[in-house]
């Protein structure tokens, strides 16, 4: 087992574990600020989604969702904003 694969329990706990998993998987994160009706994307999420600069609007975000799921995701956001 290489040193990169070994992790102490402390490194896996809490935020450290999340950051390790995100970096290892080369993943990005996003969240929706309900009050502001705005998306907050990590730098990596912006890279992956091809949305440099300003965060996408809801309409732009929905275009990033797979067509098979777009209606359900749009409905979920409608319920949030209701």
C-alpha positions in Angstrom: 0.0 0.0 0.0 1.4 3.4 -0.9 1.6 6.4 1.3 -1.1 8.1 -0.8 -3.6 5.3 0.0 -2.9 5.2 3.7 -4.8 7.8 5.7 -4.9 8.3 9.4 -8.3 8.3 11.0 -7.9 12.0 11.8 -7.4 12.8 8.1 -10.7 11.1 7.3 -12.8 12.7 10.0 -15.1 15.6 9.2 -14.2 18.2 6.6 -10.7 16.7 6.0 -12.3 13.5 4.8 -14.7 15.3 2.6 -11.9 17.4 1.1 -9.8 14.3 0.6 -12.6 12.5 -1.2 -13.4 15.5 -3.4 -9.8 16.0 -4.4 -9.2 12.3 -5.0 -12.3 12.0 -7.1 -11.6 15.3 -8.9 -15.1 16.4 -8.0 -16.7 19.8 -7.6 -19.5 21.0 -5.3 -22.4 23.2 -5.7 -25.3 24.5 -3.5 -28.3 26.6 -3.9 -28.8 29.7 -1.7 -32.6 29.7 -1.4 -32.8 33.3 0.0 -30.7 34.7 -2.8 -32.0 32.2 -5.4 -28.4 31.8 -6.5 -26.0 28.8 -7.2 -22.7 28.7 -5.4 -20.2 26.5 -7.2 -16.7 25.5 -6.3 -13.9 26.3 -8.7 -13.7 22.7 -9.7 -17.4 22.5 -10.3 -17.1 25.5 -12.6 -14.4 23.8 -14.5 -16.3 20.5 -14.9 -19.5 22.3 -15.9 -17.8 24.7 -18.2 -19.3 27.7 -16.4 -16.4 30.1 -15.7 -17.2 33.5 -14.2 -20.6 34.1 -12.8 -22.7 31.2 -11.4 -25.4 29.9 -13.7 -29.0 31.1 -13.5 -31.6 28.5 -12.7 -32.4 28.2 -16.4 -28.7 27.7 -17.3 -28.3 25.2 -14.5 -31.3 23.2 -15.7 -29.7 22.9 -19.2 -26.8 21.2 -17.5 -29.1 18.5 -16.0 -29.6 15.4 -18.1 -32.8 15.7 -20.2 -34.3 12.6 -18.5 -34.1 14.3 -15.1 -34.6 17.9 -16.0 -38.4 18.1 -15.4 -38.0 16.5 -12.0 -35.2 18.9 -11.0 -37.1 21.9 -12.3 -40.1 20.8 -10.2 -38.0 20.5 -7.1 -36.7 24.0 -7.6 -40.3 25.3 -8.1 -41.2 23.7 -4.8 -38.3 25.4 -3.0 -39.3 28.8 -4.4 -43.0 28.4 -3.6 
